Amino acid sequence: MKVLKPKECKITVSDALSQLKTSDKPFKELFKHGSLSVEIYKPEKVDLQTPHTRDEIYVVTAGEGTFFLDGERMSFQTGDFLFVPAGIEHRFEGFSDDFSTWVFFYGPEGGEANQ
């Protein structure tokens, strides 16, 4: 098992957004460990994502707006936690220009069983 060095265990939001600038997509994977994949996501104007094959968590790093999840809408703001089961339609809508979020994908394809 690879032991991570302390400097590999921390990513600041500003570092993540700087790395995102090198991507031609609105997201960039920044960390991977086991089944966990961590990205920074900052869509421009419209969120065009489609359902994912793994469970995911968002932690909003900046901004506010509306989150569409499986036919329902809810407001979100900086600091909020949002969970999306694998395969469920979701997207960010009407978000502020400064919106960005951490994205955590984990577990098996198809998502984990309901507990």
N, C-alpha and C positions, 0 to 999 in steps of 0.2 A: 504494500500500500504506500502510495506517495504521501509524504508528509509535507503539507503546505507551509511555506515560510510566512511569518507574520505579514510581510508586505504584500503577499498574494491574497490575504484574507480581508483586505479593505479596499473598497472602491468608493470614492466620493462622487456625488452627483455631478459636480463640475468636471471631474476627470471623465466620467461617463459621457457627458454631453460633448466634451472635446473630442473623444474618440468617435462619437456618432458622426461628427462632421466629416470623417474620412469615409463614411459609408454612402452608397448611392440609394440606400433604403431608409425608411423611417425608424429602423431598429438596428441594434448591434448587440451581438452576444459578447459578454464581457467576462463570464465566469462559467466554468463547468466542473462539476464534481459528482460522481455517481450519476444518478438519474436527474440531478438538479442542473438546470441551465438558467442563467440570469442574463437578462437583456435590459437595455435602456430603450424606451420607445417614445418617440416624439413625432406624431403625424403632423402634416401641414394641412390646415383647413378642414380636411375630411379624413375620417378613419375608414379605410377600405378593407380592413381585415375580415377574414372568414373564420368559421369555427376551427379550432385546433384539435389535434388528435390526443393531446395530453391535458391533464388538469393544470390550471394556472392560477396564479395569484398576482394581482396588481397592487402596488403601494404607490400612490400618487405622490410625486416629488415636487410638483408645482402645478398651479392652475386650478381651474374649476370648470364644471360643465354638467352634462347629463350622460349617464351610462345606461345603455340599452342592454338588457339581459333577458333572453328568452321571452320576448314579448312585453316586458315591463320596463319602465324608465324610472331612474332614481337620480338625484343630484349627487355630485361628488365634489370634493375639494382637497387641497393639499393635506397629506397625511392619512387619507382614507385607505382602507384595505378593501379589496374587492376580490371575491373568489369566483372562478368560472369553471364548472365541470367540463371535461373533455366533450367535444362535439356540440356544444351549445352555442347558438348564435348570440353574438355580443359585439358592441362597438361603443366608442366614445362619440358623443354628439355635442354640437354647440359649445365646444371647449374654448377656453381662453388661449390667446396666442402664446402664452408662456407654458402651456400644458406639457408635462412630461411625466413618465411613470416608470418605475421598475417593473419588470415582468419576470416572474419565477415560474418556469415550467418544471414539473416533476412527475415521477411515477411512470407507470407503463403506458404504452399506446392504448387508447381507449379509456384511460382514467382508472382511478382506484375504485374499488367496490364501495358502495355506501356503507358506512359504519353506523 
